[in-house]
Amino acid sequence: MLGRLNHVAIAVPDLAAASAVYRQTLGAKVTEPQALPEHGVTVVFIDVGNTKIELLEPLGEGSPIAAFLDKNPSGGMHHVCYEVDDILAARDRLKASGARVLGDGNPKIGAHGKPVLFLHPKDFQGTLVELEQA
């Protein structure tokens, strides 16, 4: 069911400062910031060859990233994203096996313009998992 690792997401309190660290210190190419109001975040991506790093900061007061940063003021790893061929089939299989899909269970469009779902971290060893249709 799982495809390749699409990205590792890191929540940051200051997207511009974090982007500068990756760009200036590590010599990485960083995309332009992209606001995703439906998800309550602004993101940039860093291509590291075999996968990507996503830096995300809160967008708006209801952002789930704001709550994460309240507990982790310096930021930190927020989630991992795996690709799946068919997100609805993956969702149905996971739900049948007892995994909890966050939200209303319906995919939303993510930063790459593809459907995404999030799975409860308590079902995956404390790690928030995002699935993205490949």
C-alpha positions as CSV (number, residue, x, y, z in Angstrom):
1,M,0.0,0.0,0.0
2,L,2.7,2.5,0.9
3,G,4.7,4.1,-1.8
4,R,7.8,6.2,-1.4
5,L,8.4,8.8,1.3
6,N,7.2,12.0,-0.2
7,H,8.4,14.4,2.5
8,V,9.3,15.0,6.2
9,A,7.5,18.1,7.6
10,I,9.1,20.3,10.2
11,A,7.0,22.9,12.0
12,V,8.9,26.2,12.5
13,P,8.0,29.4,14.3
14,D,9.5,31.6,11.6
15,L,9.4,30.3,8.1
16,A,11.7,33.0,6.6
17,A,14.4,32.4,9.3
18,A,14.2,28.6,8.8
19,S,14.3,28.9,5.0
20,A,17.4,31.1,5.4
21,V,19.1,28.5,7.5
22,Y,18.5,25.8,4.8
23,R,19.4,28.2,2.0
24,Q,22.5,29.8,3.5
25,T,23.9,27.2,5.8
26,L,23.1,24.1,3.9
27,G,23.1,25.5,0.4
28,A,19.6,24.2,-0.3
29,K,17.2,25.4,-2.9
30,V,14.0,26.5,-1.1
31,T,10.7,27.1,-2.9
32,E,8.7,30.3,-2.5
33,P,6.3,30.3,0.4
34,Q,2.9,28.9,-0.4
35,A,-0.2,29.7,1.8
36,L,-2.6,26.8,2.3
37,P,-5.5,28.4,4.2
38,E,-7.6,25.1,4.1
39,H,-4.7,23.5,6.2
40,G,-3.9,26.6,8.3
41,V,-0.2,26.7,7.2
42,T,2.3,28.4,5.0
43,V,4.9,26.0,3.5
44,V,8.1,25.8,1.6
45,F,9.8,22.7,0.2
46,I,13.4,21.8,0.0
47,D,14.3,19.1,-2.6
48,V,17.0,16.8,-1.2
49,G,17.1,14.4,-4.2
50,N,15.3,11.3,-2.9
51,T,12.6,13.2,-1.0
52,K,11.7,16.6,0.2
53,I,11.7,18.5,3.5
54,E,8.6,20.7,4.1
55,L,8.9,23.6,6.4
56,L,5.6,24.8,7.7
57,E,4.5,27.7,9.9
58,P,1.0,28.6,11.2
59,L,-1.4,30.6,9.1
60,G,-4.2,32.1,11.1
61,E,-5.3,31.6,14.6
62,G,-6.9,28.2,14.2
63,S,-3.8,26.6,12.7
64,P,-3.0,23.1,14.1
65,I,0.7,24.1,13.7
66,A,0.2,26.9,16.3
67,A,-0.9,24.3,18.9
68,F,2.1,22.2,18.0
69,L,4.4,25.2,18.4
70,D,2.8,26.0,21.8
71,K,4.1,22.7,23.0
72,N,7.4,22.9,21.0
73,P,8.3,26.6,20.8
74,S,11.5,25.9,18.8
75,G,9.7,23.8,16.3
76,G,10.4,20.2,15.3
77,M,9.4,17.2,13.2
78,H,5.6,17.4,12.6
79,H,4.7,14.6,10.3
80,V,5.9,12.2,7.6
81,C,4.1,11.9,4.2
82,Y,3.9,8.7,2.2
83,E,2.6,8.3,-1.3
84,V,-0.3,5.9,-2.1
85,D,-1.7,4.9,-5.5
86,D,-5.3,5.2,-4.5
87,I,-6.0,7.4,-1.4
88,L,-9.7,6.3,-1.0
89,A,-8.7,2.6,-1.2
90,A,-5.9,3.3,1.3
91,R,-8.3,5.1,3.6
92,D,-10.9,2.3,3.5
93,R,-8.3,-0.3,4.2
94,L,-6.8,1.6,7.1
95,K,-10.2,2.3,8.7
96,A,-11.1,-1.4,8.3
97,S,-7.9,-2.3,10.2
98,G,-8.8,0.2,13.0
99,A,-6.6,3.2,12.1
100,R,-8.1,6.6,12.7
101,V,-8.3,9.1,9.9
102,L,-8.3,12.7,11.1
103,G,-10.9,15.2,10.2
104,D,-14.1,14.1,8.4
105,G,-12.2,11.2,6.6
106,N,-12.4,12.9,3.2
107,P,-9.2,13.9,1.4
108,K,-8.3,17.6,1.1
109,I,-6.1,19.0,-1.6
110,G,-2.5,19.4,-0.3
111,A,0.4,21.6,-1.3
112,H,1.2,19.5,-4.3
113,G,-2.3,19.8,-5.7
114,K,-3.1,16.2,-4.8
115,P,-5.5,14.6,-2.4
116,V,-4.1,14.1,1.2
117,L,-5.3,12.5,4.4
118,F,-3.8,12.5,7.9
119,L,-3.8,9.5,10.3
120,H,-3.9,9.7,14.1
121,P,-0.4,9.6,15.6
122,K,-1.5,7.3,18.4
123,D,-2.1,4.6,15.8
124,F,1.5,5.0,14.4
125,Q,3.9,5.0,17.3
126,G,3.4,8.7,18.1
127,T,4.0,9.9,14.5
128,L,1.5,11.9,12.5
129,V,1.2,10.3,9.1
130,E,0.1,12.0,6.0
131,L,-0.9,10.1,2.9
132,E,-0.8,11.7,-0.5
133,Q,-2.1,10.2,-3.7
134,A,0.7,9.7,-6.1
